[in-house]
Amino acid sequence: MANATQIGIRVKSPAFKGSGRMRVFACNSDSMQPAINPGELVSVDTSVTTFKGDGVYLIDMGNSPQIKRLVECGGIFVSCDNDSYGKPFPVPPGTVIHGMVCSRQRIDRFN
């Protein structure tokens, strides 16, 4: 099951040259808690298609788009912020980077 679902929103911003490079996705998994909670929206710069350093990326390891942290530590590793998902592991061959997460939109309930 995908842990990221694209929302029908394209964001145009003077900070990002080119039309439609920013896309909004909903996180459907708890694998990135506490940084990103299920149901929260993230903005993804889809012009980033290669590893640009440690950060949170939208990747596809062959099964579906997922929001995961990529870290460099003697190689590039996939990491979940939620420790219950286990230790970081090397990026599998054929993994596609679809973009880099730039921001999170957190919505908190008041009651």
N, C-alpha and C positions, 0 to 999 in steps of 0.2 A: 504494500500500500504506500502511496506517495505520502511524504510528510510535508510536501509543499504544493499548494494549489494556486494557480495563477488567477488573480482577480482581474476582471476586465477594465483595468485602469492603466493608462500610460501617463507618465508624469513628464512634462516638459519643463525644464529648468535652465536658466542661463548658465548655471554652474556646470552643466553637462552639455557639451556641444553635440549637435546632431539630434534628430527627432526621434523620440520614443525609446531612448536608451534606458530609461528608468522604468521598471515594471514593478507592480505590487503583487506580492504573494502572501497567502495565509499559511501559517505553520500549523500542521495537523498532528504533531507529535510532541511528546514531552522530552525528547532526546536532547534538546538544547536548553532545558530549564537549568538554572534560573534565568539565564540571559534572555531567552525567548520562550514564552509560554504558549501552550496550545491555543489556537484561535487568534493569536496576535498577528498583525500584518507587518511585513518587512518590505522595504524598498530595495530593489536589486538593480545594480548597474550592469546591464547585459553586454556592455562593451568590453568588460573584463572577461576574457576567455582563457587566460593562463594564470598560473599561480603568481601573485604579486607580493607575496609575503604573508606572514601569519594573519589570519582573519577568518571571518565567517563567509562562506560561499554557498551558492546554489549549484549543486553538482548532481550528476547522474552516474551511478556506478553500474548501470545496466538494468536496473529494475524500475526506477522512477526518479523524478526530481526530489532531491532532499536538501535540507539546510543543515550544513555541517561545518564545524571549525576545521580548517586546514592549518597545520603547524609544521615548521621545518625543524627537524631534529635528527641530523644525519640522514636525511631523506624527507620526503613530504608524507605526513601522516594525517589520517582522518580521525577526528576526535569529537566526542559528544560531551557537552558540558554536564549532563546528568551522569553521575558516576555509576548508576545502576546499569548503564549500557556497556560497561567494560572499558578496557584500556584502549588507547589509540592504536591504530593499525595502519600499515603502509597503504597508500592510495593504490587501489587495484588497477592493473593494466586496462586501458580502454575507458577509464573514467573521463567524463566530459565536464568541464567547468562551464556553466551557463551564465555565471555572473557573480559579482561580489555584493554581499549585503552591506548597505550603506547606513540604514537606519531601521529602527523598530518603532511601531506605533502601539503603545500600550494603552489599553482602556481598562480602567478600574471601576468597579461598582461601588456606589456609595451606600447601598443598603443590603 
